[in-house]
């Protein structure tokens, strides 16, 4: 590969990762965060505050939103998982946290990295049913209306009230949410029972109307390594009120 082509590939992969807290300190480990459906990497900017400077925190930036709003949104899991795995393959001592759709994506990314000979150190799925039992719970039949999507977001606690004051922003949010919903609906774990070898530490909300605790608990079935489940008070976005215990558990795992 020529240097020009290598540089172009590097630039293409770099657009997938956003670092909220660049630091001159050589990172000891990397924590990659995979956003929820309709989510932006920038929505996870506060996470960096909970980790020391030698932990590199990066959030994955999906196409079709944020700085990448002009790009076509991905419409299949492979369109996200393949390039995200490539973008993260060079990271040393990698830990992966994914919320909701990000948890589903996280499993596929971790699986791909393991097959590339770059296994992650730990995987933290959040607010999602284990991939082998996943089922859509937003609107079972047909394409939801804008009103139904907004109602679901508000009910789950994932809608910033300020977004209602900006119709253009709402249009973008709904467009990306529909694209992400297509990914969720079309995703299939597959007939082969695929498992990870790393620790899997799952999180969920006790009052989550979209993902019941019993389905979160089944993430333990998708690893040959240690498995844990932590249920915290709250709904689908329980983590917004429980950043301290969630990040504390991740920090303890990073220290292992």
N, C-alpha and C positions, 0 to 999 in steps of 0.2 A: 504494500500500500504506500502510495506517495505521501510525502509530508503534508501536501495540500489537502489530500483526501482524508488523512488522519485528523488534521485540524478541523476540517468540515464536520467529520463524524463527532469529534469532541464537542464542538459547538452545538450540534444537534442534540446530543445527549445531555449537555449541561442545561438546556432549557427546561428539562424535566425536573430539575432540582432547584429549590429556592432555599437559601440559607438566611434565616432571620438575624443571626448573630455571627457574622464573619469574625474570626479571631486569628491572631498571629500565633497563638499557642498550637503546637503540634497536637492534633486530636489523638486521644487514646482509643476512643471508640466512636462510632457513628450511630445516631438514632434517626431512622427515616420514618416520617409520619405520612400516612396515606389518608387523604381527606374523605369525608362522607359524600354521598350523592349531592351534586350541586355545589359542593364546597370548593373553596379557594385555598391554595397553599398559605396565603397571607392570613387566613382565618386561624392559623395555628401559630402565629408569631409569638404569642405569650409563652409557649412551651419552653422556649430556650431559657427563660428566666429560672426554670426549675432545675437546671442542670449546670454542673461546673464547666469552666471554660475548656477543659480538655475533652469534653463530650461535644462532638460536632452534631448539631441538630439541623436536619434538612427536611423540608416538606415538599412532597411531590406536587408539581404543577401540571394538572391535566390540560389538554388542548381544549380550546373553545371557551376559555374564561380567563379572567385576570389579564396579565400581559400577553396571553396567547388567545385572546378573544377572537382574533381574525382567522384563526385556524379552525378547520372542521373538527367538531367534537368526535371523539371515538365512539363507535357504535357496537363494539364487541369487546369481550374481556381480553382477547389476544391482542387487540389494538392498544390496550393499555399495558398489559402484563409484560409483553415482549420488550418494548422499549424501556420500561421502568426497570426491569431486571438488568438490561444492558447498562443503563445509567448508574445502577448501584453496584455493578459487578466489581468495580475497582475499590470499593470501600472496604477497609479493614475492620474487623471486629464489629460487624454490622448487626444492629438490632432493629426490628421493624414493628411499628405500631400502626394499626389500621382501624378506623372507626366506620361502622356500618358498611357501605359499599367498599370502603378502604380495607376492611377486614377480609372481605371476599377477595379483593385484589391482592391483599397481602399474602394470603395463602398461595395464590398462583405465582406471585413473585418469588416467595421463599422456595417453592417447589422448583421453579426454573433455575434459581441460583444454585440450588443443591445439585441439579443435573449439570450445571456448568462447572462444578467443582469449587463453588464459592458459597458454601452453606452459611446461613446466618447463625448468629449466636443465640438468638431468642426471638420469638414471635409473640406479639401482644394483640390479639383480636378483641375488638370492643363493639358492643351493641349490635351483634350480628349472630344469626344462627350458624352453627358449624356448617362448613361448605357442603358436606355430603348430605345434609338434610335441608338445605336452603329451599325456601319457597317464597314467592312474592307475597307481600302482605299489604301493599299500598292500595291498589284497586284491582281486585281479582279479575274482573272481566272488562274488556274494552279499554279504549284510550281515555284517561281521566281528563276532565275539563280543567281549565286554569283554576277555577274556584275550588275544585276537589284537591288539586295539588297544593294550593295555598292552605286550605283547611288542614290537610295532613301535616304540612310543615309547621303550622301554628300549633297544632295539637301535640306534636312531638317536641316543640320548643326549639326548632331549628331555623326560625325566621326572625331576622332582625327587624323590629318594628319600623325602623327608619327606611327600610326598603320600600314600604308601601307609599312613601312620599316621592318616590322616583320611578315613574312608569317605565322609563327606559331600562333601569336597573332590574325591575321586576321581570321585564321581558327577557333579559339575558338569563336571569336566575331560572325562570321557567323553561327556557330553551335548553339550558345545560341539564336541568333536572330530568327533562324528558329523554335526553340522550343517555343519561346515566341509568334511567329506568329501563331503557332498552337493553343495556348491558346486563342489568340484574335479571331481567326476564329471559334473556337468551343464554344466560350462564348455565353450564352443566358441569358438575363435578366429574362426571364420567363413570364408566362401569368399573374401571380399575380402581381398587382401593388404594389411594395414594396417601402416604403419611410423611410427616417431617421427622427428623431425628433430633431436632433442637427442643429446648423447653418451650412449651406453649402456655402462656399465662393469659387467660381470658377475663374480660371485664364486662359487666352489664348492669342495667338499672332494674331495681326490684319492681318498679311500676311502669316499665316500658310496655306500651300497648302494641308496639310493632314486633318486638322480639321477646318472647317469654323466657324467663330464667332457665327453664329446663333445656331449651335449645342452645343457650349460651354454654351450659354445662357440658354439652357434647363435644366441644372443641378438644377435650382431653382424648377423644377417640382418634384424633388426627395426628398424633405424635407417638413415636416409640420412646421418646424421652419423658421427662417429668411434665406433668400437666397440673394446672391450678385454675380455679374459678373464683373470682371475687365479685360479689354482687353488692352494689352500693345503692343507697336510697335515691330514688329519682327515676325519671323517664328515659327516653331515647338519648337525650343529651345530658344524662346524669353527670358526665365528666366535667361539665362546666362548673358544677358545685363541689366537685371532689378532686380537684387538681392535685391537692396535697397528697392524699393517699395513693392515687394512681401513679403519680410521678415518683413517689417514694418507693413503691414496689418495683418500678422500672429501674430506678437507681440501684436498688439492692441487687437486681439481676445483673446489671451492668458490672457491678463490683465483683461478681463471682469469677 
